[in-house]
Amino acid sequence: MTVKSPEAPPVREHRPVPAVQARRRPSTRPRLLPYGLLLPAVVVVAVVSVFPIVFALNLSLHETRFTQLEDFVGLDNYAAILGSSAGWASIGRSLIYVVASLALAIPMSLGIAHLLNRPARFRLVFRALILMPWVISQTVAALLWRWLLNADYGPLGLGDVAGTRIDVFADPVQAMAALILVNVWISYPLATILCLAALQTIPAELEEASDVDGAGPFTRFRRITLPMMAPTLFVVAILLTLLYFNMVTLVLTFTAGGPFGATQLVSLDAFNESFSFFNLGLGAAYSVILFVFNIVFGAAYIKLIRSEGDG
Amino acid sequence: MAESIRTGRRKPAGPLAYAALVAASLFAVGPLLWALSTSFKSPDAVLTDTSWIPSAPTLENYTIVLFESQVPRYLFNSVVVAGATVLATLVLATLGAYATARFRFRGRGASLFFILMTSMIPGIAILVPLYFLAVEVGVYDSYLGLIVVYTAWQVPTVLWMLRGFFQTIPTSLEEAGRIDGASDLRVMVQLVLPLAKPGLAAAAVIAFVYVWNDYLIAATMVSSDDKRLVSVGLYNYLSQYGIEWGQLTAAVLVTIVPMVVLFVLMEKRLVAGLSAGATKG
């Protein structure tokens, strides 16, 4: 869970290292050992992730017919996406989906973690209940929410709200809002767990001291909690951004891109082109575009945390 | 000591905090409660009785799911694959994390960066290539294929997490072990790993939940019903019978019970393990 930049400032300072630790005695140490230890992980990752992404890049530069690679077409597949309004519409919807979900999930996780970190009656019960959606798979979450929001048989009485029938899945804006809501529902628990873990490393004395100094809750949050949480929030932001951009399962099972393409995201395009229409080249191009988005956002966060470390 | 720092002098929650906690709990379990209610309704009642408490509760859905469906088989498959993945991931990631946390060597930074970068690869991008690769190598439609792919996807995050954890463990103990003549490997296995237990437990839970919840890989890499994982099994079950909400919600509840039990048992350890190590870089 720690997708961590080496630049991230440590939360606590290490105690001064005793001299004996700092000294290295390389003579007796087998030099090959670290390579041997790291090699299995690198090999597995290379075979399962790197080889396929190279394969996918190659696919995206070719015309394909079912599973057959045909002519090299250069960037034509990318041009087909980036030169069409439909392609840009998908990118726009993906950005809305990711940014709106982040804007809801991160403050919510931080807030809930804060609540769960205070002594309260039934604290363990609240913790178990609130974090429970974490163990619900995306498929199940989609089905449960579809059933809950059902206009005709659902418990919320959406079939007749002051005379109007609210069918979330027939209205483009409501469908996107519901999708974002469910997305936040499945993803906030892990973010909350990470925030809670980080909050517990902040000594209570520090908060107490700020109380004595007369700092209000807002100042305390800004001056103590936020700086100490920065590395964790960075990890959470990266994790969630990757999860949201690459989200296929939830969208596929919740709205399948509908109604009228209102929830058609880039990730779903990549899936549909590859698995429904067997345009493997075009599908690969969509997924490479996703990869680029992941890298751009990842690099942006790293830059952000680095500049904060300087200041 | 830790406990008094963590909770001892923090301000207790006020009425507003309780209201927020209750609201968050309702948001979290609302859909599950409605599913629980539906699972005790007969097919007719599902479409007529929209109250939260079923007027004529029945166990019919549960008997069908438990005794006349493949759901128990899917559960078994998921436990096997998720368990094996956790083992493989922990072994690979622990070795790699230890090497990069404790040794300086040429290419360490590059390897770490390489491993981190692969976690940015979208799953959907490599699904088609992985399918071809699995067919080529002969692990398509097998537990092994699933386990290898899941392991490779979990190793980067778990490795980074454990590396942070190892860095919080003082090296003085290892130095002492070495002076006593223990080999590097022995020092790692016998002195460091026991101290890293909380971190290993947290990593194990995270990897297990990931595999349990995944749909895409499981749907792509397996075709026979006997080897299907629970997330895919549920979805097929749904299309096979049309949407039979009573049975479906019963199946959903049966499949989340093991996870909820695991979660309640491990939740405290998880947070403790993460706070001990994961926030370090």
Chai-1 contact restraints between the chains, C-beta under 6 A:
chainA,res_idxA,chainB,res_idxB,connection_type,confidence,min_distance_angstrom,max_distance_angstrom,comment,restraint_id
A,M1,B,T157,contact,1.0,0.0,6.0,A-B,restraint_1
A,M1,B,M161,contact,1.0,0.0,6.0,A-B,restraint_2
A,M1,B,A278,contact,1.0,0.0,6.0,A-B,restraint_3
A,T2,B,W160,contact,1.0,0.0,6.0,A-B,restraint_4
A,T2,B,M161,contact,1.0,0.0,6.0,A-B,restraint_5
A,T2,B,G164,contact,1.0,0.0,6.0,A-B,restraint_6
A,T2,B,A278,contact,1.0,0.0,6.0,A-B,restraint_7
A,V3,B,S119,contact,1.0,0.0,6.0,A-B,restraint_8
A,K4,B,W160,contact,1.0,0.0,6.0,A-B,restraint_9
A,K4,B,G281,contact,1.0,0.0,6.0,A-B,restraint_10
A,A8,B,G281,contact,1.0,0.0,6.0,A-B,restraint_11
A,P10,B,K280,contact,1.0,0.0,6.0,A-B,restraint_12
A,P10,B,G281,contact,1.0,0.0,6.0,A-B,restraint_13
A,V11,B,T279,contact,1.0,0.0,6.0,A-B,restraint_14
A,V20,B,E175,contact,1.0,0.0,6.0,A-B,restraint_15
A,Q21,B,T171,contact,1.0,0.0,6.0,A-B,restraint_16
A,L33,B,D184,contact,1.0,0.0,6.0,A-B,restraint_17
A,P34,B,A99,contact,1.0,0.0,6.0,A-B,restraint_18
A,P34,B,F103,contact,1.0,0.0,6.0,A-B,restraint_19
A,P34,B,F105,contact,1.0,0.0,6.0,A-B,restraint_20
A,L37,B,L95,contact,1.0,0.0,6.0,A-B,restraint_21
A,L37,B,A99,contact,1.0,0.0,6.0,A-B,restraint_22
A,L38,B,G96,contact,1.0,0.0,6.0,A-B,restraint_23
A,L38,B,A99,contact,1.0,0.0,6.0,A-B,restraint_24
A,L38,B,S111,contact,1.0,0.0,6.0,A-B,restraint_25
A,P40,B,L92,contact,1.0,0.0,6.0,A-B,restraint_26
A,A41,B,L92,contact,1.0,0.0,6.0,A-B,restraint_27
A,A41,B,G96,contact,1.0,0.0,6.0,A-B,restraint_28
A,A41,B,V155,contact,1.0,0.0,6.0,A-B,restraint_29
A,V44,B,A152,contact,1.0,0.0,6.0,A-B,restraint_30
A,V45,B,I115,contact,1.0,0.0,6.0,A-B,restraint_31
A,V45,B,T118,contact,1.0,0.0,6.0,A-B,restraint_32
A,V45,B,A152,contact,1.0,0.0,6.0,A-B,restraint_33
A,V45,B,V155,contact,1.0,0.0,6.0,A-B,restraint_34
A,V48,B,V149,contact,1.0,0.0,6.0,A-B,restraint_35
A,V48,B,A152,contact,1.0,0.0,6.0,A-B,restraint_36
A,S49,B,T118,contact,1.0,0.0,6.0,A-B,restraint_37
A,S49,B,I121,contact,1.0,0.0,6.0,A-B,restraint_38
A,S49,B,A152,contact,1.0,0.0,6.0,A-B,restraint_39
A,P52,B,I126,contact,1.0,0.0,6.0,A-B,restraint_40
A,P52,B,P129,contact,1.0,0.0,6.0,A-B,restraint_41
A,P52,B,L130,contact,1.0,0.0,6.0,A-B,restraint_42
A,I53,B,I121,contact,1.0,0.0,6.0,A-B,restraint_43
A,I53,B,I126,contact,1.0,0.0,6.0,A-B,restraint_44
A,F55,B,P129,contact,1.0,0.0,6.0,A-B,restraint_45
A,A56,B,A125,contact,1.0,0.0,6.0,A-B,restraint_46
A,A56,B,I126,contact,1.0,0.0,6.0,A-B,restraint_47
A,A56,B,P129,contact,1.0,0.0,6.0,A-B,restraint_48
A,I112,B,A24,contact,1.0,0.0,6.0,A-B,restraint_49
A,L115,B,A17,contact,1.0,0.0,6.0,A-B,restraint_50
A,L115,B,A20,contact,1.0,0.0,6.0,A-B,restraint_51
A,L115,B,L21,contact,1.0,0.0,6.0,A-B,restraint_52
A,R118,B,R10,contact,1.0,0.0,6.0,A-B,restraint_53
A,R118,B,A13,contact,1.0,0.0,6.0,A-B,restraint_54
A,P119,B,T7,contact,1.0,0.0,6.0,A-B,restraint_55
A,P119,B,P12,contact,1.0,0.0,6.0,A-B,restraint_56
A,A120,B,A13,contact,1.0,0.0,6.0,A-B,restraint_57
A,F126,B,L21,contact,1.0,0.0,6.0,A-B,restraint_58
A,A128,B,V264,contact,1.0,0.0,6.0,A-B,restraint_59
A,L129,B,S25,contact,1.0,0.0,6.0,A-B,restraint_60
A,L129,B,A28,contact,1.0,0.0,6.0,A-B,restraint_61
A,L129,B,V29,contact,1.0,0.0,6.0,A-B,restraint_62
A,I130,B,A24,contact,1.0,0.0,6.0,A-B,restraint_63
A,I130,B,S25,contact,1.0,0.0,6.0,A-B,restraint_64
A,I130,B,A28,contact,1.0,0.0,6.0,A-B,restraint_65
A,M132,B,A28,contact,1.0,0.0,6.0,A-B,restraint_66
A,P133,B,A28,contact,1.0,0.0,6.0,A-B,restraint_67
A,V135,B,V209,contact,1.0,0.0,6.0,A-B,restraint_68
A,V135,B,M259,contact,1.0,0.0,6.0,A-B,restraint_69
A,V135,B,F263,contact,1.0,0.0,6.0,A-B,restraint_70
A,S137,B,N213,contact,1.0,0.0,6.0,A-B,restraint_71
A,S137,B,S231,contact,1.0,0.0,6.0,A-B,restraint_72
A,T139,B,Y215,contact,1.0,0.0,6.0,A-B,restraint_73
A,T139,B,S231,contact,1.0,0.0,6.0,A-B,restraint_74
A,T139,B,Y235,contact,1.0,0.0,6.0,A-B,restraint_75
A,V140,B,V252,contact,1.0,0.0,6.0,A-B,restraint_76
A,L144,B,P31,contact,1.0,0.0,6.0,A-B,restraint_77
A,L144,B,A35,contact,1.0,0.0,6.0,A-B,restraint_78
A,W145,B,P31,contact,1.0,0.0,6.0,A-B,restraint_79
A,L148,B,P31,contact,1.0,0.0,6.0,A-B,restraint_80
A,L148,B,W34,contact,1.0,0.0,6.0,A-B,restraint_81
A,Y153,B,L47,contact,1.0,0.0,6.0,A-B,restraint_82
A,P155,B,W34,contact,1.0,0.0,6.0,A-B,restraint_83
A,P155,B,T50,contact,1.0,0.0,6.0,A-B,restraint_84
A,P155,B,W52,contact,1.0,0.0,6.0,A-B,restraint_85
A,L196,B,V271,contact,1.0,0.0,6.0,A-B,restraint_86
A,A197,B,V271,contact,1.0,0.0,6.0,A-B,restraint_87
A,A197,B,L274,contact,1.0,0.0,6.0,A-B,restraint_88
A,A197,B,S275,contact,1.0,0.0,6.0,A-B,restraint_89
A,A198,B,T279,contact,1.0,0.0,6.0,A-B,restraint_90
A,Q200,B,R6,contact,1.0,0.0,6.0,A-B,restraint_91
A,Q200,B,S275,contact,1.0,0.0,6.0,A-B,restraint_92
A,T201,B,S275,contact,1.0,0.0,6.0,A-B,restraint_93
A,T201,B,T279,contact,1.0,0.0,6.0,A-B,restraint_94
A,P203,B,I5,contact,1.0,0.0,6.0,A-B,restraint_95
A,A204,B,I5,contact,1.0,0.0,6.0,A-B,restraint_96
A,A204,B,R9,contact,1.0,0.0,6.0,A-B,restraint_97
A,A204,B,R10,contact,1.0,0.0,6.0,A-B,restraint_98
A,E208,B,R9,contact,1.0,0.0,6.0,A-B,restraint_99
A,T232,B,T279,contact,1.0,0.0,6.0,A-B,restraint_100
A,N246,B,P122,contact,1.0,0.0,6.0,A-B,restraint_101
A,N246,B,G123,contact,1.0,0.0,6.0,A-B,restraint_102
A,V248,B,I124,contact,1.0,0.0,6.0,A-B,restraint_103
A,V248,B,L216,contact,1.0,0.0,6.0,A-B,restraint_104
A,T249,B,Y215,contact,1.0,0.0,6.0,A-B,restraint_105
A,T249,B,L216,contact,1.0,0.0,6.0,A-B,restraint_106
A,S267,B,I124,contact,1.0,0.0,6.0,A-B,restraint_107
A,A270,B,I124,contact,1.0,0.0,6.0,A-B,restraint_108
A,F271,B,I124,contact,1.0,0.0,6.0,A-B,restraint_109
A,S274,B,V128,contact,1.0,0.0,6.0,A-B,restraint_110
A,L280,B,V128,contact,1.0,0.0,6.0,A-B,restraint_111
A,S287,B,P122,contact,1.0,0.0,6.0,A-B,restraint_112
A,S287,B,I124,contact,1.0,0.0,6.0,A-B,restraint_113
A,S287,B,A125,contact,1.0,0.0,6.0,A-B,restraint_114
A,L290,B,P122,contact,1.0,0.0,6.0,A-B,restraint_115
A,F291,B,P122,contact,1.0,0.0,6.0,A-B,restraint_116
A,F291,B,A125,contact,1.0,0.0,6.0,A-B,restraint_117
A,N294,B,M120,contact,1.0,0.0,6.0,A-B,restraint_118
A,I295,B,M120,contact,1.0,0.0,6.0,A-B,restraint_119
A,G298,B,M120,contact,1.0,0.0,6.0,A-B,restraint_120
